[in-house]
Amino acid sequence: MRVHDLEPERKRLRDDVVAGLRRSPRTLPCKYFYDERGSRLFEKICELDEYYLTRTELVILERSVAEMARCLGPRCMLIEPGSGSGTKTRLLLEALESPVAWVPVDISRDVLLRSSESIDGAHPELEVLPVCADFTQPFALPTPRHRPARRVVYFPGSTIGNFDPPEVVRFLARLRELCAPGGAVLIGADLRKDRKVLEAAYDDAAGVTAEFNLNLLLRVNRELGADFDLGCFRHRAVWDEERGRVEMHLVSTAAQTVQVDGESFSFAPGEAIHSESSYKYDLEGFAGLAAAAGLAVARVWLDERRWFSVQYLTEA
């Protein structure tokens, strides 16, 4: 098993961080949450009582994975951007008929290697072709030994919610091109629900999500030689009803100046860095975004509370 290594260089991280901190309001890209420590913290988040998303999606998968596998068909090549630990992937791979290859794509090389080796060991008949890359940017697919009947993109979780609506359309269009012709996308999309449920999911009582958010500053300190004082920032998560998204912020608790790779950034008390948006959809609205990207919603699976959806998209 060989890793196709397109891991972003330090310069990309530096350029993205500095550009975000120069903006008003300030931002940091959420894709950089997932260094090795961040990935471990996210796995802990997925086990929290407040974080309904993973638990609810797993219920949908366990109940409907056989039907999903029939939709995807035999001998498919499964491409998984942001593959992470691969927990949900295992359920899908076990249900698929003779899959040709699995292509996990992740920005964290350590997490990618760990999940790839695990699935490679559990499925010796499956060709595993890991790609270390930023999946939000175009990347080349490795060529499997055996020709697949079709290419399918699997994008579980609620990561699609991290994109603003115009970005969703562009990203879905790239996924369509990645698996064309005749391919499909199997995607998770979180749905609108009570504000209290949403805010608790991103601001748990144990403080794990706060630690996850602050780890972004720790990574910038480590990799860019910055001097963020984590004790002078606090985590905040709030539901924005108008935009239909949960926002995560890192809020400065004091007047302070931070150095990042030779550049200074001054913060006023209460000034925030916007670190993540998590959009929540209604089914009609998500179908409209998919249509704008040239995709049609062919099938939707929901949990009993209609809190989460797994959607099967085909070329329109």
One Martini backbone bead per residue (centre of mass of N, CA, C, O) as a GRO file, in nm:
protein
  316
    1MET     BB    1   0.092   0.039   0.026
    2ARG     BB    2   0.053   0.366  -0.119
    3VAL     BB    3   0.107   0.700  -0.071
    4HIS     BB    4  -0.046   0.985  -0.199
    5ASP     BB    5   0.150   1.278  -0.170
    6LEU     BB    6  -0.034   1.608  -0.108
    7GLU     BB    7   0.061   1.759   0.125
    8PRO     BB    8   0.053   2.042   0.262
    9GLU     BB    9   0.243   2.303   0.300
   10ARG     BB   10   0.350   2.540   0.512
   11LYS     BB   11   0.278   2.780   0.325
   12ARG     BB   12  -0.026   2.728   0.316
   13LEU     BB   13  -0.080   2.764   0.612
   14ARG     BB   14   0.034   3.050   0.635
   15ASP     BB   15  -0.144   3.188   0.423
   16ASP     BB   16  -0.420   3.115   0.552
   17VAL     BB   17  -0.378   3.239   0.832
   18VAL     BB   18  -0.300   3.529   0.758
   19ALA     BB   19  -0.546   3.594   0.583
   20GLY     BB   20  -0.758   3.548   0.813
   21LEU     BB   21  -0.633   3.763   1.022
   22ARG     BB   22  -0.672   4.014   0.820
   23ARG     BB   23  -0.953   4.000   0.854
   24SER     BB   24  -1.301   4.141   0.864
   25PRO     BB   25  -1.348   3.919   1.024
   26ARG     BB   26  -1.181   3.680   1.164
   27THR     BB   27  -1.006   3.379   1.043
   28LEU     BB   28  -1.008   3.011   1.030
   29PRO     BB   29  -0.947   2.712   0.894
   30CYS     BB   30  -1.106   2.408   0.964
   31LYS     BB   31  -0.906   2.204   0.821
   32TYR     BB   32  -0.683   2.251   1.068
   33PHE     BB   33  -0.793   2.070   1.302
   34TYR     BB   34  -0.656   1.784   1.164
   35ASP     BB   35  -0.458   1.681   1.345
   36GLU     BB   36  -0.379   1.442   1.553
   37ARG     BB   37  -0.516   1.571   1.802
   38GLY     BB   38  -0.776   1.669   1.665
   39SER     BB   39  -0.872   1.386   1.579
   40ARG     BB   40  -0.898   1.273   1.864
   41LEU     BB   41  -1.101   1.483   1.967
   42PHE     BB   42  -1.322   1.419   1.759
   43GLU     BB   43  -1.370   1.131   1.854
   44LYS     BB   44  -1.474   1.225   2.132
   45ILE     BB   45  -1.710   1.393   2.033
   46CYS     BB   46  -1.867   1.148   1.896
   47GLU     BB   47  -1.926   1.030   2.209
   48LEU     BB   48  -2.113   1.240   2.291
   49ASP     BB   49  -2.424   1.316   2.390
   50GLU     BB   50  -2.459   1.592   2.229
   51TYR     BB   51  -2.341   1.437   1.972
   52TYR     BB   52  -2.571   1.324   1.740
   53LEU     BB   53  -2.457   1.275   1.452
   54THR     BB   54  -2.306   1.001   1.452
   55ARG     BB   55  -2.526   0.831   1.587
   56THR     BB   56  -2.749   0.888   1.374
   57GLU     BB   57  -2.600   0.791   1.118
   58LEU     BB   58  -2.553   0.500   1.216
   59VAL     BB   59  -2.848   0.421   1.227
   60ILE     BB   60  -2.902   0.459   0.927
   61LEU     BB   61  -2.690   0.261   0.824
   62GLU     BB   62  -2.776   0.001   0.974
   63ARG     BB   63  -3.067   0.005   0.834
   64SER     BB   64  -2.964   0.098   0.504
   65VAL     BB   65  -2.697  -0.024   0.370
   66ALA     BB   66  -2.808  -0.226   0.164
   67GLU     BB   67  -2.951  -0.015  -0.013
   68MET     BB   68  -2.705   0.156  -0.072
   69ALA     BB   69  -2.540  -0.068  -0.213
   70ARG     BB   70  -2.738  -0.107  -0.446
   71CYS     BB   71  -2.707   0.176  -0.562
   72LEU     BB   72  -2.394   0.155  -0.618
   73GLY     BB   73  -2.301  -0.125  -0.671
   74PRO     BB   74  -2.088  -0.315  -0.832
   75ARG     BB   75  -1.755  -0.252  -0.858
   76CYS     BB   76  -1.663  -0.010  -0.696
   77MET     BB   77  -1.518   0.313  -0.646
   78LEU     BB   78  -1.425   0.445  -0.334
   79ILE     BB   79  -1.448   0.788  -0.248
   80GLU     BB   80  -1.298   0.961   0.053
   81PRO     BB   81  -1.335   1.254   0.177
   82GLY     BB   82  -1.242   1.282   0.486
   83SER     BB   83  -1.207   0.986   0.629
   84GLY     BB   84  -1.055   0.934   0.878
   85SER     BB   85  -1.132   0.652   1.071
   86GLY     BB   86  -1.367   0.472   0.911
   87THR     BB   87  -1.630   0.366   1.052
   88LYS     BB   88  -1.851   0.390   0.824
   89THR     BB   89  -1.697   0.246   0.597
   90ARG     BB   90  -1.714  -0.042   0.700
   91LEU     BB   91  -2.016  -0.080   0.662
   92LEU     BB   92  -2.017  -0.031   0.354
   93LEU     BB   93  -1.803  -0.238   0.257
   94GLU     BB   94  -1.957  -0.492   0.369
   95ALA     BB   95  -2.213  -0.435   0.165
   96LEU     BB   96  -2.060  -0.446  -0.078
   97GLU     BB   97  -2.010  -0.554  -0.414
   98SER     BB   98  -1.704  -0.597  -0.506
   99PRO     BB   99  -1.498  -0.388  -0.444
  100VAL     BB  100  -1.214  -0.244  -0.593
  101ALA     BB  101  -1.183   0.045  -0.430
  102TRP     BB  102  -1.017   0.260  -0.185
  103VAL     BB  103  -1.017   0.634  -0.147
  104PRO     BB  104  -0.856   0.796   0.083
  105VAL     BB  105  -0.891   1.145   0.199
  106ASP     BB  106  -0.634   1.329   0.383
  107ILE     BB  107  -0.462   1.580   0.569
  108SER     BB  108  -0.388   1.349   0.774
  109ARG     BB  109  -0.143   1.122   0.771
  110ASP     BB  110  -0.180   0.955   1.030
  111VAL     BB  111  -0.482   0.892   0.998
  112LEU     BB  112  -0.463   0.767   0.717
  113LEU     BB  113  -0.276   0.529   0.788
  114ARG     BB  114  -0.447   0.398   1.009
  115SER     BB  115  -0.708   0.343   0.839
  116SER     BB  116  -0.577   0.196   0.599
  117GLU     BB  117  -0.451  -0.041   0.756
  118SER     BB  118  -0.712  -0.145   0.879
  119ILE     BB  119  -0.870  -0.202   0.610
  120ASP     BB  120  -0.655  -0.371   0.471
  121GLY     BB  121  -0.667  -0.602   0.687
  122ALA     BB  122  -0.990  -0.655   0.659
  123HIS     BB  123  -0.945  -0.616   0.313
  124PRO     BB  124  -0.745  -0.791   0.109
  125GLU     BB  125  -0.923  -0.760  -0.169
  126LEU     BB  126  -0.874  -0.455  -0.133
  127GLU     BB  127  -0.789  -0.160  -0.279
  128VAL     BB  128  -0.567   0.071  -0.124
  129LEU     BB  129  -0.567   0.445  -0.197
  130PRO     BB  130  -0.402   0.674  -0.050
  131VAL     BB  131  -0.460   1.039   0.007
  132CYS     BB  132  -0.261   1.319   0.078
  133ALA     BB  133  -0.498   1.585   0.115
  134ASP     BB  134  -0.679   1.863   0.014
  135PHE     BB  135  -1.013   1.822  -0.068
  136THR     BB  136  -1.079   2.133  -0.142
  137GLN     BB  137  -0.887   2.053  -0.360
  138PRO     BB  138  -0.761   1.954  -0.631
  139PHE     BB  139  -0.722   1.600  -0.727
  140ALA     BB  140  -0.565   1.306  -0.804
  141LEU     BB  141  -0.640   0.996  -0.909
  142PRO     BB  142  -0.581   0.689  -0.862
  143THR     BB  143  -0.503   0.381  -1.024
  144PRO     BB  144  -0.641   0.095  -1.050
  145ARG     BB  145  -0.597  -0.229  -1.141
  146HIS     BB  146  -0.909  -0.234  -1.161
  147ARG     BB  147  -1.189  -0.182  -1.331
  148PRO     BB  148  -1.455  -0.002  -1.265
  149ALA     BB  149  -1.795   0.042  -1.298
  150ARG     BB  150  -1.774   0.281  -1.076
  151ARG     BB  151  -1.778   0.601  -0.929
  152VAL     BB  152  -1.776   0.687  -0.570
  153VAL     BB  153  -1.877   0.928  -0.342
  154TYR     BB  154  -1.793   0.948   0.008
  155PHE     BB  155  -1.969   1.191   0.244
  156PRO     BB  156  -1.984   1.192   0.549
  157GLY     BB  157  -2.146   1.354   0.774
  158SER     BB  158  -2.116   1.736   0.810
  159THR     BB  159  -1.900   1.879   0.618
  160ILE     BB  160  -2.079   2.033   0.413
  161GLY     BB  161  -2.147   2.259   0.638
  162ASN     BB  162  -1.860   2.422   0.609
  163PHE     BB  163  -1.995   2.544   0.363
  164ASP     BB  164  -2.087   2.773   0.172
  165PRO     BB  165  -2.323   2.768  -0.064
  166PRO     BB  166  -2.133   2.830  -0.311
  167GLU     BB  167  -1.927   2.609  -0.222
  168VAL     BB  168  -2.112   2.368  -0.243
  169VAL     BB  169  -2.154   2.378  -0.546
  170ARG     BB  170  -1.855   2.353  -0.626
  171PHE     BB  171  -1.797   2.088  -0.474
  172LEU     BB  172  -2.016   1.908  -0.603
  173ALA     BB  173  -1.906   1.947  -0.891
  174ARG     BB  174  -1.637   1.804  -0.832
  175LEU     BB  175  -1.759   1.533  -0.754
  176ARG     BB  176  -1.896   1.481  -1.022
  177GLU     BB  177  -1.630   1.482  -1.189
  178LEU     BB  178  -1.483   1.253  -1.028
  179CYS     BB  179  -1.731   1.027  -1.113
  180ALA     BB  180  -1.729   1.065  -1.398
  181PRO     BB  181  -1.921   0.868  -1.562
  182GLY     BB  182  -2.198   0.735  -1.381
  183GLY     BB  183  -2.194   0.832  -1.105
  184ALA     BB  184  -2.178   0.904  -0.741
  185VAL     BB  185  -2.330   1.037  -0.430
  186LEU     BB  186  -2.265   0.985  -0.078
  187ILE     BB  187  -2.434   1.192   0.170
  188GLY     BB  188  -2.412   1.397   0.447
  189ALA     BB  189  -2.691   1.585   0.614
  190ASP     BB  190  -2.778   1.820   0.819
  191LEU     BB  191  -3.055   1.926   1.015
  192ARG     BB  192  -3.290   2.109   1.129
  193LYS     BB  193  -3.331   2.237   1.471
  194ASP     BB  194  -3.306   2.289   1.780
  195ARG     BB  195  -3.105   2.516   1.925
  196LYS     BB  196  -3.014   2.359   2.181
  197VAL     BB  197  -2.906   2.112   2.033
  198LEU     BB  198  -2.697   2.256   1.855
  199GLU     BB  199  -2.526   2.406   2.074
  200ALA     BB  200  -2.450   2.153   2.242
  201ALA     BB  201  -2.289   2.003   2.013
  202TYR     BB  202  -2.069   2.274   2.019
  203ASP     BB  203  -2.102   2.288   2.366
  204ASP     BB  204  -1.997   2.099   2.583
  205ALA     BB  205  -1.975   2.027   2.920
  206ALA     BB  206  -1.667   1.903   2.907
  207GLY     BB  207  -1.494   2.072   2.676
  208VAL     BB  208  -1.399   1.933   2.405
  209THR     BB  209  -1.467   2.146   2.186
  210ALA     BB  210  -1.290   2.365   2.305
  211GLU     BB  211  -1.024   2.208   2.274
  212PHE     BB  212  -1.047   2.173   1.968
  213ASN     BB  213  -1.046   2.473   1.897
  214LEU     BB  214  -0.776   2.553   2.049
  215ASN     BB  215  -0.589   2.360   1.883
  216LEU     BB  216  -0.552   2.552   1.646
  217LEU     BB  217  -0.355   2.741   1.797
  218LEU     BB  218  -0.148   2.525   1.870
  219ARG     BB  219  -0.070   2.461   1.578
  220VAL     BB  220   0.028   2.744   1.500
  221ASN     BB  221   0.251   2.751   1.706
  222ARG     BB  222   0.409   2.497   1.614
  223GLU     BB  223   0.423   2.551   1.282
  224LEU     BB  224   0.467   2.899   1.302
  225GLY     BB  225   0.570   3.032   1.575
  226ALA     BB  226   0.356   3.119   1.753
  227ASP     BB  227   0.188   3.318   2.054
  228PHE     BB  228  -0.057   3.193   2.160
  229ASP     BB  229  -0.275   3.238   2.437
  230LEU     BB  230  -0.502   3.011   2.545
  231GLY     BB  231  -0.593   3.171   2.813
  232CYS     BB  232  -0.700   3.426   2.604
  233PHE     BB  233  -0.916   3.208   2.505
  234ARG     BB  234  -1.252   3.132   2.396
  235HIS     BB  235  -1.523   2.939   2.350
  236ARG     BB  236  -1.780   2.971   2.084
  237ALA     BB  237  -2.134   2.883   2.036
  238VAL     BB  238  -2.373   2.968   1.766
  239TRP     BB  239  -2.692   3.029   1.648
  240ASP     BB  240  -2.787   3.122   1.307
  241GLU     BB  241  -3.087   3.168   1.178
  242GLU     BB  242  -3.051   3.324   0.912
  243ARG     BB  243  -2.811   3.127   0.802
  244GLY     BB  244  -2.821   2.829   0.915
  245ARG     BB  245  -2.588   2.826   1.159
  246VAL     BB  246  -2.312   2.715   1.325
  247GLU     BB  247  -2.083   2.898   1.528
  248MET     BB  248  -1.732   2.918   1.569
  249HIS     BB  249  -1.525   3.062   1.831
  250LEU     BB  250  -1.241   3.276   1.918
  251VAL     BB  251  -1.214   3.459   2.219
  252SER     BB  252  -1.096   3.741   2.337
  253THR     BB  253  -1.013   3.835   2.690
  254ALA     BB  254  -0.795   4.047   2.576
  255ALA     BB  255  -0.556   4.261   2.530
  256GLN     BB  256  -0.360   4.171   2.236
  257THR     BB  257  -0.052   4.032   2.089
  258VAL     BB  258   0.024   3.845   1.792
  259GLN     BB  259   0.261   3.617   1.662
  260VAL     BB  260   0.300   3.533   1.298
  261ASP     BB  261   0.559   3.483   1.122
  262GLY     BB  262   0.636   3.811   1.175
  263GLU     BB  263   0.335   3.888   1.244
  264SER     BB  264   0.102   4.125   1.367
  265PHE     BB  265  -0.185   4.082   1.607
  266SER     BB  266  -0.453   4.270   1.725
  267PHE     BB  267  -0.657   4.241   2.022
  268ALA     BB  268  -0.962   4.279   2.150
  269PRO     BB  269  -1.187   4.260   2.371
  270GLY     BB  270  -1.407   4.017   2.220
  271GLU     BB  271  -1.255   3.929   1.991
  272ALA     BB  272  -1.297   3.723   1.695
  273ILE     BB  273  -1.252   3.392   1.567
  274HIS     BB  274  -1.361   3.230   1.285
  275SER     BB  275  -1.355   2.863   1.264
  276GLU     BB  276  -1.673   2.775   1.216
  277SER     BB  277  -1.921   2.631   1.000
  278SER     BB  278  -2.265   2.478   1.045
  279TYR     BB  279  -2.480   2.378   0.831
  280LYS     BB  280  -2.840   2.358   0.809
  281TYR     BB  281  -3.097   2.165   0.658
  282ASP     BB  282  -3.326   2.129   0.414
  283LEU     BB  283  -3.426   1.926   0.165
  284GLU     BB  284  -3.488   2.141  -0.050
  285GLY     BB  285  -3.228   2.310  -0.024
  286PHE     BB  286  -3.025   2.082  -0.093
  287ALA     BB  287  -3.140   2.010  -0.370
  288GLY     BB  288  -3.072   2.288  -0.495
  289LEU     BB  289  -2.764   2.266  -0.469
  290ALA     BB  290  -2.733   2.008  -0.633
  291ALA     BB  291  -2.858   2.114  -0.897
  292ALA     BB  292  -2.642   2.344  -0.939
  293ALA     BB  293  -2.420   2.088  -0.970
  294GLY     BB  294  -2.566   1.847  -1.144
  295LEU     BB  295  -2.759   1.714  -0.924
  296ALA     BB  296  -2.963   1.439  -0.803
  297VAL     BB  297  -3.207   1.330  -0.586
  298ALA     BB  298  -3.272   0.979  -0.547
  299ARG     BB  299  -3.212   0.945  -0.223
  300VAL     BB  300  -3.347   0.925   0.122
  301TRP     BB  301  -3.221   0.900   0.458
  302LEU     BB  302  -3.380   0.871   0.782
  303ASP     BB  303  -3.458   0.939   1.085
  304GLU     BB  304  -3.718   0.954   1.305
  305ARG     BB  305  -3.655   1.277   1.372
  306ARG     BB  306  -3.520   1.427   1.134
  307TRP     BB  307  -3.195   1.516   1.185
  308PHE     BB  308  -3.084   1.328   0.947
  309SER     BB  309  -2.898   1.272   0.631
  310VAL     BB  310  -2.884   1.040   0.356
  311GLN     BB  311  -2.759   1.096   0.021
  312TYR     BB  312  -2.844   1.015  -0.324
  313LEU     BB  313  -2.641   1.115  -0.598
  314THR     BB  314  -2.692   1.211  -0.937
  315GLU     BB  315  -2.683   1.275  -1.248
  316ALA     BB  316  -2.886   1.513  -1.420
   0.00000   0.00000   0.00000
